[in-house]
Amino acid sequence: MKMMAVSVLAQNGAVISDMLEASDWLYSFFSNISYHLESSRWGNRFPVLLCGLCDRGVVEYEQLDKLQRELDAAYSGLARIPVEEAIYDIQNTAAPIPWEPVPEAEGAGIRLCEPWLTARTDESFFDIFRKNIMLAMQKHSRLFLHAFMLEDVHAMNGAAPEPRPHSYWEMRD
């Protein structure tokens, strides 16, 4: 299983990372943002979040404020949508979501901004991204989203970001 991390590269070359979750689960998070909150195409309302962070894995220091605003808008938008309307993959919206069905009595009122938690810490993706955006701002760094232990942040920092194919997000390494 490919685990994803969000990282900041400090001036001294140290990499500071937070683990997120399996790549397909993280892609489901991004898919729900686009599917429910954008009108026509991926990245038209959330270009830094979806095209920069998700598709290319890098957000430049100068774009971190905009990323924060987009993340806040995504949270507010998903807070209005019931969890029952979640999708697993924007390219296959009929694909089943691999989570336990939420019993109606217990699931009443759960919003789509809530189920995106890491298994390791129970922190929300939103909180982890916010924390790392602030850290990147303090360190005057780019923000990286990468496959933990499979992609080198130093190499990513030295290369021009390339769009990732949909297959990148599949669970296999």
Buried (B, 14 or more C-beta within 10 A) or exposed (E): EBBBBBBBBBEEEEBBBBBBBBBBBBBBBBBBBBBBBBEEEBBEBBBBBBBBBBBBBBBBEEBBEBBBEBBEBBBEBBEEBEBEEBBBBBEEEEBEBEEEEBEEEEEEEBBBBBBBBBEEEEBBBBBBBBBBBEBBBEBEBBBBBBBBEEBEBEEBBEEEBEEBEEEBBEEEE
